[in-house]
Amino acid sequence: MVSVSAQESQPREVVDPEDDLPPGLWPKVKHLVVHRILQLDDTPHRIALGVFLGFVVGATPTIGFQMIIYVAIAAMVGANKISGILPVWLSNPITAVPLYYSNWKIGQFLMTGSLSGSPETKAAIERMMSGATADASLWDRLTSPDLWGAALDTFVAMGAELWVGSLLVGVVFGAPAYWAAYRGVLLYRRRRAAQPPTD
């Protein structure tokens, strides 16, 4: 007669794979993508369209109003209103300056064929940058009315060039994100359907 140890006779504890992941950014992103996008109860197209719109809106100089704009556009075109929330935060108080500056340069090149801005635009950018690099804590700088007033002046001075560049960047990143989200939802659902039911 073969004896079974007490350890082997006890039922095994079910371990969530997420618990074994090392701490860091990638596991958190993966967890958010799986649980906030791939598991949404909607069609793959609507989920992917929401992701695409999130990238487009997130790239535009609408910081502070992005969520409202995203939800309104998603409702109008029939996209999922949740799947694009993560990419909407592409622009935030920390990434706004480098993102919008890059978008403006792209739009400027497309519209004028040159990378040199007008004196007014350069002056507006210098005012915004001087406010962003003032001798204060990061939180104080990000919540300073002077910084956001200068940022608004800068966005106005950048004008159509900023919008053209921002929309182009949003579409360039949003198009492959649509495809990845669409395929990701299909693959995720196929794998879940192929798994044997658990008791």
RAKAKA-V130580 format. One record per pair of residues at least 12 apart in sequence whose C-alpha atoms are under 8 Angstrom apart, sorted by the first residue. I is the first residue (numbers start at 1). J is the second residue. D is the distance in whole Angstrom. If there is no record, write none. Layout:
i=I j=J d=D
i=I j=J d=D
This chain:
i=18 j=31 d=8
i=36 j=82 d=8
i=36 j=83 d=7
i=37 j=82 d=8
i=37 j=83 d=5
i=38 j=181 d=8
i=38 j=184 d=7
i=38 j=185 d=5
i=38 j=188 d=7
i=39 j=185 d=8
i=40 j=83 d=8
i=42 j=80 d=7
i=44 j=181 d=8
i=44 j=182 d=5
i=44 j=183 d=8
i=44 j=185 d=6
i=44 j=186 d=7
i=45 j=79 d=8
i=45 j=182 d=6
i=46 j=78 d=7
i=46 j=79 d=5
i=46 j=80 d=5
i=47 j=79 d=7
i=47 j=80 d=5
i=47 j=83 d=6
i=47 j=181 d=7
i=47 j=182 d=7
i=48 j=79 d=8
i=48 j=80 d=8
i=48 j=83 d=7
i=48 j=177 d=8
i=48 j=178 d=5
i=48 j=179 d=7
i=48 j=180 d=8
i=48 j=181 d=5
i=48 j=182 d=5
i=49 j=79 d=5
i=49 j=80 d=7
i=49 j=178 d=6
i=50 j=74 d=7
i=50 j=79 d=5
i=50 j=80 d=5
i=50 j=81 d=6
i=50 j=82 d=7
i=50 j=83 d=5
i=50 j=84 d=5
i=51 j=83 d=5
i=51 j=84 d=4
i=51 j=85 d=8
i=51 j=87 d=7
i=51 j=174 d=7
i=51 j=177 d=7
i=51 j=178 d=6
i=51 j=181 d=7
i=52 j=84 d=7
i=52 j=171 d=8
i=52 j=174 d=4
i=52 j=175 d=6
i=52 j=177 d=6
i=52 j=178 d=5
i=53 j=70 d=7
i=53 j=74 d=7
i=53 j=84 d=6
i=53 j=174 d=7
i=54 j=70 d=7
i=54 j=83 d=8
i=54 j=84 d=4
i=54 j=85 d=6
i=54 j=86 d=7
i=54 j=87 d=5
i=54 j=88 d=4
i=54 j=174 d=8
i=55 j=84 d=7
i=55 j=87 d=5
i=55 j=88 d=6
i=55 j=90 d=7
i=55 j=170 d=5
i=55 j=171 d=7
i=55 j=173 d=7
i=55 j=174 d=5
i=56 j=88 d=8
i=56 j=166 d=8
i=56 j=167 d=6
i=56 j=169 d=8
i=56 j=170 d=4
i=56 j=171 d=6
i=56 j=173 d=8
i=56 j=174 d=6
i=57 j=69 d=7
i=57 j=70 d=6
i=57 j=88 d=6
i=57 j=170 d=7
i=58 j=87 d=6
i=58 j=88 d=4
i=58 j=89 d=6
i=58 j=90 d=5
i=58 j=91 d=6
i=58 j=170 d=7
i=59 j=88 d=8
i=59 j=90 d=7
i=59 j=91 d=6
i=59 j=99 d=8
i=59 j=100 d=8
i=59 j=166 d=5
i=59 j=167 d=7
i=59 j=169 d=7
i=59 j=170 d=5
i=60 j=100 d=8
i=60 j=163 d=7
i=60 j=166 d=5
i=60 j=167 d=6
i=60 j=170 d=8
i=61 j=100 d=7
i=61 j=155 d=7
i=61 j=162 d=8
i=61 j=163 d=7
i=61 j=166 d=7
i=63 j=91 d=7
i=63 j=92 d=7
i=63 j=96 d=8
i=66 j=88 d=7
i=67 j=85 d=7
i=67 j=88 d=7
i=70 j=84 d=8
i=70 j=88 d=8
i=93 j=142 d=6
i=94 j=142 d=8
i=100 j=162 d=7
i=100 j=166 d=7
i=101 j=162 d=8
i=103 j=162 d=6
i=103 j=163 d=8
i=103 j=164 d=8
i=103 j=165 d=4
i=103 j=166 d=5
i=103 j=169 d=7
i=104 j=158 d=7
i=104 j=161 d=6
i=104 j=162 d=4
i=104 j=163 d=7
i=104 j=164 d=8
i=104 j=165 d=6
i=104 j=166 d=7
i=105 j=161 d=8
i=105 j=162 d=8
i=105 j=165 d=7
i=106 j=161 d=8
i=106 j=165 d=5
i=107 j=160 d=8
i=107 j=161 d=4
i=107 j=162 d=6
i=107 j=163 d=7
i=107 j=164 d=5
i=107 j=165 d=4
i=107 j=166 d=7
i=108 j=161 d=5
i=108 j=162 d=7
i=108 j=165 d=7
i=110 j=165 d=8
i=111 j=161 d=7
i=120 j=157 d=7
i=121 j=154 d=7
i=121 j=157 d=5
i=121 j=158 d=6
i=124 j=150 d=7
i=124 j=153 d=7
i=124 j=154 d=5
i=124 j=157 d=7
i=125 j=151 d=8
i=125 j=154 d=6
i=127 j=150 d=6
i=128 j=147 d=6
i=128 j=150 d=5
i=128 j=151 d=6
i=128 j=154 d=7
i=131 j=146 d=7
i=131 j=147 d=5
i=131 j=150 d=8
i=132 j=147 d=6
